[in-house]
Amino acid sequence: MTGSLGLRDHVRLLVPLFALIAAVWALRLVLDAAGTPNGIVRLSSVTVAGAVSVLLAVVLMHFRRLGRYSNVIVATILLVFWTQLLIVLAIAFAAVTGVQNVFVAAEYSPPHGSGPLPHIVGHLTFGLGFGILVGSAMACLTLWTLRRLVPVESERQSSY
């Protein structure tokens, strides 16, 4: 493996994944605004797009021979932060404008109509914390598995 990546390298590598998460976020908003049935709106999950993006980032890093486990964790932090930021922006937009969207629907909000602030705080604490911890564990396990089962070409040649 090559050396560690800088923050700029991480961002450059992750730009398509940031775009994927943003596209799913926008799709979810558009589907909800268009009155699409809830079952279909739920299929466009920003959280799932974030988790898939973490896995794709690990695969990219492995096959491009970039970075280490610490780089996988940094990528996870950036992707989880982006995911939670987009969700918080949608909740804040609804709170400020009064225009409801799928991210403030009762089934996704804290109980008892506590308002947008506890919902936002939940995403910025539990959403970030849980996402980073579980995402990092998943990403490191995925990288470890890839390194064991699918060595990159130059590693195969050096093992002969």
C-alpha positions as CSV (number, residue, x, y, z in Angstrom):
1,M,0.0,0.0,0.0
2,T,1.1,3.6,-0.6
3,G,1.3,6.2,2.1
4,S,-1.5,8.1,3.8
5,L,-3.8,10.4,1.9
6,G,-4.2,14.1,2.7
7,L,-7.6,15.7,3.2
8,R,-7.6,17.1,-0.3
9,D,-6.9,13.6,-1.7
10,H,-9.7,12.1,0.3
11,V,-12.1,14.8,-1.0
12,R,-11.0,14.3,-4.6
13,L,-11.5,10.5,-4.3
14,L,-14.9,10.9,-2.6
15,V,-16.5,13.6,-4.9
16,P,-18.5,11.1,-6.9
17,L,-19.7,9.5,-3.7
18,F,-20.7,12.8,-2.3
19,A,-22.6,13.4,-5.5
20,L,-24.3,10.0,-5.2
21,I,-25.5,10.8,-1.7
22,A,-26.7,14.3,-2.7
23,A,-28.5,12.8,-5.7
24,V,-30.4,10.3,-3.5
25,W,-31.2,13.1,-1.1
26,A,-32.6,15.3,-3.9
27,L,-34.5,12.3,-5.4
28,R,-36.1,11.6,-2.0
29,L,-37.2,15.2,-1.7
30,V,-38.6,15.2,-5.3
31,L,-40.4,11.9,-4.8
32,D,-42.0,13.1,-1.6
33,A,-43.0,16.5,-3.2
34,A,-44.5,14.7,-6.1
35,G,-46.8,12.7,-3.8
36,T,-45.1,9.3,-4.5
37,P,-46.3,6.5,-2.2
38,N,-44.3,6.2,1.0
39,G,-43.1,2.8,0.1
40,I,-41.3,4.1,-2.9
41,V,-40.0,7.2,-1.1
42,R,-38.4,4.9,1.5
43,L,-36.4,3.1,-1.2
44,S,-34.4,6.3,-1.8
45,S,-32.7,6.2,1.6
46,V,-30.0,8.7,2.2
47,T,-28.7,6.6,5.0
48,V,-28.4,3.5,2.8
49,A,-26.7,5.6,0.1
50,G,-24.2,6.8,2.7
51,A,-23.4,3.2,3.8
52,V,-23.1,2.0,0.2
53,S,-20.8,5.0,-0.4
54,V,-18.5,4.0,2.5
55,L,-18.3,0.5,1.0
56,L,-17.5,1.9,-2.5
57,A,-14.9,4.1,-1.0
58,V,-13.2,1.1,0.6
59,V,-13.3,-0.8,-2.7
60,L,-11.8,2.2,-4.6
61,M,-9.0,2.6,-2.0
62,H,-8.2,-1.1,-2.1
63,F,-8.0,-1.5,-5.9
64,R,-6.2,1.9,-6.4
65,R,-3.8,0.9,-3.6
66,L,-4.5,4.1,-1.7
67,G,-4.1,4.7,1.9
68,R,-4.4,2.6,5.1
69,Y,-7.0,1.8,7.7
70,S,-6.8,5.3,9.0
71,N,-7.7,6.6,5.6
72,V,-10.7,4.4,5.4
73,I,-11.8,5.9,8.7
74,V,-11.3,9.4,7.5
75,A,-13.3,8.6,4.4
76,T,-16.1,7.2,6.6
77,I,-16.2,10.3,8.7
78,L,-16.4,12.6,5.7
79,L,-19.2,10.5,4.0
80,V,-21.2,10.2,7.3
81,F,-20.8,13.9,8.0
82,W,-22.0,14.7,4.5
83,T,-25.0,12.4,4.8
84,Q,-26.1,13.8,8.2
85,L,-25.5,17.4,7.0
86,L,-27.9,17.0,4.1
87,I,-30.5,15.5,6.3
88,V,-30.1,18.3,8.9
89,L,-30.4,20.9,6.1
90,A,-33.7,19.4,4.9
91,I,-35.0,19.5,8.5
92,A,-33.8,23.1,9.1
93,F,-35.3,24.2,5.7
94,A,-38.7,22.8,6.8
95,A,-38.4,24.5,10.2
96,V,-37.5,27.9,8.7
97,T,-39.9,27.9,5.8
98,G,-42.8,25.9,7.1
99,V,-42.6,23.8,3.9
100,Q,-42.9,20.1,5.0
101,N,-40.7,17.5,3.5
102,V,-40.1,13.8,4.0
103,F,-37.2,14.4,6.4
104,V,-39.7,15.9,9.0
105,A,-42.4,13.3,8.5
106,A,-43.8,12.0,11.8
107,E,-42.3,8.6,11.3
108,Y,-38.8,10.0,11.1
109,S,-39.0,12.6,13.8
110,P,-38.7,12.4,17.6
111,P,-42.0,11.5,19.4
112,H,-44.5,14.0,20.9
113,G,-44.0,16.7,18.4
114,S,-40.9,18.0,20.1
115,G,-40.0,20.1,17.1
116,P,-37.1,20.3,14.7
117,L,-34.3,21.1,17.2
118,P,-34.2,17.7,19.0
119,H,-34.4,16.1,15.6
120,I,-31.4,18.1,14.4
121,V,-29.5,17.5,17.6
122,G,-30.2,13.7,17.3
123,H,-28.7,13.7,13.8
124,L,-25.7,15.7,14.9
125,T,-25.0,13.5,17.9
126,F,-26.4,10.0,17.5
127,G,-26.5,10.0,13.7
128,L,-22.9,11.1,13.4
129,G,-21.6,9.1,16.3
130,F,-23.4,5.8,15.4
131,G,-22.7,6.3,11.7
132,I,-19.0,6.9,12.2
133,L,-18.5,4.1,14.7
134,V,-20.5,1.5,12.8
135,G,-19.3,2.8,9.4
136,S,-15.7,2.7,10.4
137,A,-16.0,-0.8,11.8
138,M,-17.7,-1.9,8.6
139,A,-15.2,-0.2,6.4
140,C,-12.1,-1.6,8.2
141,L,-13.6,-5.1,8.1
142,T,-14.3,-4.7,4.4
143,L,-10.7,-3.5,3.7
144,W,-9.3,-6.4,5.8
145,T,-11.4,-8.9,3.9
146,L,-10.5,-7.4,0.5
147,R,-6.8,-7.5,1.4
148,R,-7.1,-11.2,2.3
149,L,-9.4,-12.4,-0.4
150,V,-8.6,-10.1,-3.4
151,P,-5.0,-9.0,-3.3
152,V,-4.2,-6.3,-5.9
153,E,-2.0,-7.5,-8.8
154,S,1.4,-6.3,-7.6
155,E,0.8,-8.0,-4.2
156,R,0.1,-11.3,-5.9
157,Q,3.3,-11.1,-7.9
158,S,5.4,-10.3,-4.8
159,S,4.0,-13.3,-2.9
160,Y,5.4,-15.8,-5.5
